[in-house]
Amino acid sequence: MLSRTADHLFWMARYTERAENTARMLDVNVQTSMLPQSDEENAEGWRALLGISELQHAFDQKYQSLEGREVIDFMVRDPGNPSSIVACLTAARENARAVRGTLTTEVWEIQNQTWLDMQRRLTSDLLETDPSKFFEWVKYRSHLSRGVTLGTMLRDEAVHFIRLGTFLERADNTARILDVKYHGGAPESGESMSQRDFYYWGAMLRSVSGFEIYRKVYRDVITPARIAELLMLRADMPRSLLACMDEVVSNLHEVRNDVSADTERFAGRLRAELQFGKIEDILAEGLHDTLTRFLADIYELGNRVSRDFLVPLAA
């Protein structure tokens, strides 16, 4: 497969996944902002969301104050924000259009129709009156895109590059959500969790479609340590770091070439650290340090994939 074709497929998938992840983060913040809290606590929640995406500086350049409605507008409508839902779904469609001949008709139509529907929804007042409904629509369209891709495309290199982009993006996002939410919401050692804490962590689990899974796996009260274990070390949790790395390693193996051995080994090491890790050891070392290192490694892995298979990223 030509490097440019693989590049478009890879980034089509990453941008689609990124739009979904942005919708998930915004939705959980909308839900938690309804809890009884001070204006300072509410602002801190929105500030943390900007921090997850490393967009605090870009936001501050455009807005004088930090309000929920302004953050939503910045993260949804602003085409100048590369992580906004508008920018991501537009980029996903443009990448799909560039490789229209490689995709099935159904996959292309999903990408194109999503972009068209987005224009109509954003010209209505849906985002102001019921933002959660809009975010659910974004998630649904992402699910639909993945389902149609697996259901209609030949399982060749094109699908493997699409899957590679999806799970690299998902691993990055899960690590960011867990790092910021755990750092800001975990009670100090020896403290009990308040009713607000339980709602906070429940909303966080829902942001990664993990609430029902948590109940099925642990059948007990929600605790930050178990959430960290679920989202890092459980291979059967679809959005966990280990599940993502399983997919990354598997798809890298399917597209391997003469220069990708080091990249495969690098990805394999990341997976092994999660596969054989214990949450007690991770917490003892420091969850923030572990996740910071993982995010740096995922960024490096993305660069290696670009170097070995795709159009190299600009320096």
C-alpha positions as CSV (number, residue, x, y, z in Angstrom):
1,M,0.0,0.0,0.0
2,L,1.2,3.5,-0.8
3,S,2.4,5.5,2.2
4,R,0.0,8.4,1.4
5,T,-3.0,6.1,1.2
6,A,-2.1,4.4,4.5
7,D,-1.6,7.9,6.0
8,H,-5.1,9.1,5.0
9,L,-6.7,5.9,6.4
10,F,-4.7,6.1,9.6
11,W,-5.7,9.8,10.2
12,M,-9.3,9.3,9.1
13,A,-9.6,6.8,12.0
14,R,-7.7,8.9,14.5
15,Y,-9.8,12.0,13.8
16,T,-13.0,10.0,14.1
17,E,-11.9,8.6,17.4
18,R,-10.7,11.9,18.6
19,A,-14.1,13.5,17.9
20,E,-15.8,10.8,19.9
21,N,-13.3,11.2,22.8
22,T,-13.9,14.9,22.9
23,A,-17.6,14.4,23.0
24,R,-17.1,11.9,25.9
25,M,-15.0,14.3,27.9
26,L,-17.4,17.2,27.3
27,D,-20.4,15.1,28.3
28,V,-18.9,14.0,31.6
29,N,-18.0,17.6,32.4
30,V,-21.6,18.8,31.6
31,Q,-22.9,16.1,34.0
32,T,-20.5,16.9,36.8
33,S,-21.0,20.6,36.5
34,M,-24.6,20.0,37.7
35,L,-23.4,18.8,41.1
36,P,-23.6,21.2,44.0
37,Q,-20.2,23.0,44.0
38,S,-18.6,26.4,44.1
39,D,-17.8,28.5,41.0
40,E,-14.2,27.8,41.6
41,E,-14.7,24.0,41.6
42,N,-16.8,24.2,38.5
43,A,-14.2,26.3,36.7
44,E,-11.5,23.8,37.8
45,G,-13.4,21.0,36.1
46,W,-13.5,22.8,32.8
47,R,-9.9,23.8,33.2
48,A,-8.9,20.2,33.7
49,L,-10.7,19.3,30.5
50,L,-8.7,21.8,28.6
51,G,-5.6,20.4,30.2
52,I,-6.4,16.9,29.0
53,S,-6.1,18.1,25.4
54,E,-3.3,20.6,26.1
55,L,-5.5,23.4,24.9
56,Q,-5.5,25.8,28.0
57,H,-3.1,28.3,26.3
58,A,-5.1,28.3,23.0
59,F,-8.3,28.8,24.9
60,D,-6.9,31.7,27.0
61,Q,-5.8,33.5,23.9
62,K,-9.5,33.6,22.7
63,Y,-11.5,34.0,25.9
64,Q,-11.2,36.4,28.8
65,S,-13.0,34.1,31.3
66,L,-13.4,30.4,31.8
67,E,-17.1,29.5,31.5
68,G,-18.6,26.1,30.6
69,R,-20.5,27.4,27.6
70,E,-17.3,29.0,26.2
71,V,-15.3,25.8,26.7
72,I,-18.1,23.8,24.9
73,D,-18.1,26.3,22.0
74,F,-14.3,26.1,21.8
75,M,-14.2,22.3,21.9
76,V,-17.2,21.8,19.5
77,R,-17.5,24.6,17.0
78,D,-14.1,26.3,16.7
79,P,-12.4,25.2,13.4
80,G,-9.2,26.8,14.6
81,N,-9.0,24.3,17.5
82,P,-7.5,21.1,15.9
83,S,-9.2,18.9,18.6
84,S,-12.6,20.4,18.2
85,I,-15.4,18.1,17.0
86,V,-15.9,20.3,13.9
87,A,-12.2,20.2,13.0
88,C,-11.9,16.4,13.7
89,L,-15.0,15.4,11.7
90,T,-14.0,17.7,8.9
91,A,-10.5,16.3,8.8
92,A,-11.9,12.7,8.9
93,R,-14.1,13.4,5.9
94,E,-11.3,15.0,4.0
95,N,-9.0,12.1,4.6
96,A,-11.8,9.7,3.6
97,R,-12.4,11.7,0.4
98,A,-8.7,11.4,-0.5
99,V,-8.9,7.6,-0.5
100,R,-12.5,7.3,-1.7
101,G,-11.5,4.4,-4.0
102,T,-10.0,2.4,-1.1
103,L,-13.1,2.6,1.0
104,T,-16.4,0.8,0.5
105,T,-19.4,2.9,-0.5
106,E,-20.9,2.4,2.9
107,V,-17.8,3.6,4.8
108,W,-17.5,6.8,2.6
109,E,-21.2,7.5,3.0
110,I,-21.0,7.3,6.8
111,Q,-18.1,9.8,6.9
112,N,-19.8,12.2,4.4
113,Q,-23.2,12.0,6.0
114,T,-21.8,12.6,9.5
115,W,-20.2,15.8,8.2
116,L,-23.4,16.9,6.5
117,D,-25.5,16.1,9.6
118,M,-23.0,18.0,11.8
119,Q,-23.6,21.2,9.8
120,R,-27.3,21.0,10.4
121,R,-27.1,20.2,14.1
122,L,-24.7,23.0,14.8
123,T,-27.0,25.6,13.1
124,S,-29.8,24.5,15.4
125,D,-29.9,25.3,19.1
126,L,-29.4,21.7,20.1
127,L,-25.9,22.4,21.6
128,E,-27.3,25.1,23.9
129,T,-30.5,23.3,24.9
130,D,-29.4,19.7,25.2
131,P,-25.6,19.3,24.8
132,S,-25.7,15.7,26.0
133,K,-27.9,14.8,23.1
134,F,-25.4,16.3,20.7
135,F,-22.5,14.4,22.3
136,E,-24.5,11.1,22.1
137,W,-24.9,11.7,18.4
138,V,-21.2,12.2,17.9
139,K,-20.5,8.9,19.8
140,Y,-23.1,7.1,17.8
141,R,-21.7,8.2,14.5
142,S,-18.2,7.1,15.6
143,H,-19.6,3.7,16.6
144,L,-21.4,3.5,13.3
145,S,-18.2,4.3,11.4
146,R,-16.3,1.5,13.1
147,G,-19.1,-1.0,12.7
148,V,-19.6,-0.3,9.0
149,T,-15.8,-0.5,8.4
150,L,-15.5,-4.0,10.0
151,G,-18.8,-5.1,8.4
152,T,-18.1,-4.1,4.8
153,M,-14.3,-3.9,4.2
154,L,-11.9,-6.6,3.2
155,R,-9.6,-7.4,6.1
156,D,-6.5,-6.2,4.3
157,E,-3.9,-3.5,5.0
158,A,-6.5,-0.7,4.7
159,V,-8.5,-2.0,7.7
160,H,-5.3,-2.7,9.7
161,F,-4.1,1.0,9.3
162,I,-7.6,2.2,10.2
163,R,-7.6,0.0,13.4
164,L,-4.0,1.1,14.2
165,G,-5.1,4.8,14.1
166,T,-8.2,4.1,16.2
167,F,-6.5,2.4,19.0
168,L,-3.4,4.6,19.2
169,E,-5.8,7.6,19.6
170,R,-8.0,5.7,22.1
171,A,-5.0,4.7,24.3
172,D,-3.8,8.3,24.4
173,N,-7.2,9.6,25.4
174,T,-7.9,7.0,28.1
175,A,-4.6,7.7,29.7
176,R,-5.3,11.5,29.7
177,I,-8.7,11.1,31.2
178,L,-7.5,8.8,33.9
179,D,-4.5,11.0,34.8
180,V,-6.5,14.2,35.1
181,K,-9.6,12.8,36.8
182,Y,-7.6,10.6,39.2
183,H,-5.2,13.4,40.1
184,G,-8.1,15.9,40.7
185,G,-10.7,13.6,42.2
186,A,-9.1,10.8,44.2
187,P,-9.5,11.3,48.0
188,E,-6.4,11.4,50.1
189,S,-5.1,8.2,51.7
190,G,-7.3,7.2,54.6
191,E,-10.2,9.5,53.6
192,S,-13.6,8.0,52.8
193,M,-15.4,8.9,49.6
194,S,-18.4,11.3,49.9
195,Q,-21.6,11.0,47.9
196,R,-20.3,13.6,45.5
197,D,-17.1,11.6,45.0
198,F,-19.2,8.5,44.0
199,Y,-21.2,10.6,41.5
200,Y,-17.9,12.0,40.2
201,W,-16.3,8.7,39.6
202,G,-19.5,7.2,38.2
203,A,-19.7,10.0,35.7
204,M,-16.0,9.4,34.8
205,L,-16.7,5.7,34.2
206,R,-19.6,6.6,32.0
207,S,-17.3,8.8,29.9
208,V,-15.4,5.7,28.8
209,S,-18.5,3.4,28.7
210,G,-17.2,1.7,31.8
211,F,-19.8,2.0,34.5
212,E,-21.7,-1.2,33.7
213,I,-18.5,-3.0,33.1
214,Y,-17.1,-1.9,36.5
215,R,-20.3,-3.3,38.2
216,K,-20.0,-6.6,36.4
217,V,-16.3,-7.0,37.1
218,Y,-16.0,-5.8,40.7
219,R,-19.6,-6.0,42.1
220,D,-18.7,-3.6,44.8
221,V,-18.4,0.1,45.6
222,I,-16.5,2.3,43.2
223,T,-12.9,3.1,44.3
224,P,-10.3,5.1,42.4
225,A,-7.8,2.3,42.6
226,R,-10.1,-0.2,40.9
227,I,-11.0,2.3,38.3
228,A,-7.3,2.7,37.5
229,E,-7.0,-1.1,37.3
230,L,-10.0,-1.4,35.0
231,L,-8.8,1.3,32.6
232,M,-5.2,0.3,32.5
233,L,-4.7,-3.5,33.1
234,R,-8.0,-5.2,32.0
235,A,-7.6,-6.7,28.5
236,D,-11.4,-7.4,28.4
237,M,-12.3,-3.7,29.0
238,P,-12.6,-2.2,25.4
239,R,-11.1,1.2,26.2
240,S,-8.4,0.1,28.6
241,L,-4.7,0.8,27.9
242,L,-4.0,-2.9,27.6
243,A,-6.9,-3.6,25.3
244,C,-5.7,-0.8,23.0
245,M,-2.1,-2.0,23.0
246,D,-3.2,-5.5,22.2
247,E,-4.9,-4.1,19.1
248,V,-1.9,-1.9,18.2
249,V,0.5,-4.8,18.4
250,S,-1.8,-7.1,16.5
251,N,-2.3,-4.6,13.6
252,L,1.3,-3.6,13.5
253,H,2.2,-7.3,13.0
254,E,-0.2,-7.5,10.0
255,V,1.4,-4.5,8.2
256,R,5.0,-5.1,9.2
257,N,7.7,-4.2,6.6
258,D,11.5,-4.4,6.3
259,V,12.1,-1.4,8.7
260,S,9.3,-1.8,11.3
261,A,11.0,-4.4,13.6
262,D,12.1,-1.8,16.2
263,T,8.6,-0.2,16.2
264,E,7.0,-3.6,16.8
265,R,9.4,-4.2,19.7
266,F,8.7,-0.8,21.1
267,A,4.9,-1.5,21.0
268,G,5.4,-5.0,22.4
269,R,7.3,-3.6,25.4
270,L,4.5,-1.1,26.2
271,R,2.0,-3.9,26.0
272,A,4.1,-6.2,28.2
273,E,4.4,-3.6,30.9
274,L,0.6,-3.4,31.1
275,Q,0.0,-7.1,30.6
276,F,2.2,-8.1,33.6
277,G,1.8,-5.0,35.7
278,K,0.0,-4.9,39.0
279,I,-2.1,-1.9,40.1
280,E,-0.5,-1.9,43.6
281,D,3.0,-1.5,42.1
282,I,1.7,1.3,39.8
283,L,0.1,3.2,42.6
284,A,3.2,2.8,44.8
285,E,5.4,4.2,42.0
286,G,2.9,7.0,41.3
287,L,0.0,6.8,38.8
288,H,0.7,10.3,37.4
289,D,4.3,9.4,36.7
290,T,3.3,6.1,35.1
291,L,0.7,7.7,32.8
292,T,2.9,10.6,31.9
293,R,5.5,8.1,30.8
294,F,2.9,6.1,28.9
295,L,1.7,9.2,27.1
296,A,5.2,10.1,26.0
297,D,5.7,6.5,24.8
298,I,2.4,6.6,22.8
299,Y,3.5,9.8,21.2
300,E,6.8,8.2,20.3
301,L,5.1,5.2,18.9
302,G,2.9,7.4,16.7
303,N,6.0,9.0,15.4
304,R,7.6,5.6,14.7
305,V,4.5,4.4,12.8
306,S,4.6,7.6,10.7
307,R,8.3,7.1,10.0
308,D,8.0,3.4,9.0
309,F,4.7,3.3,7.2
310,L,3.1,6.8,6.5
311,V,4.0,10.3,5.4
312,P,6.5,11.4,8.0
313,L,5.3,14.1,10.4
314,A,6.7,17.6,9.9
315,A,9.6,18.3,12.2
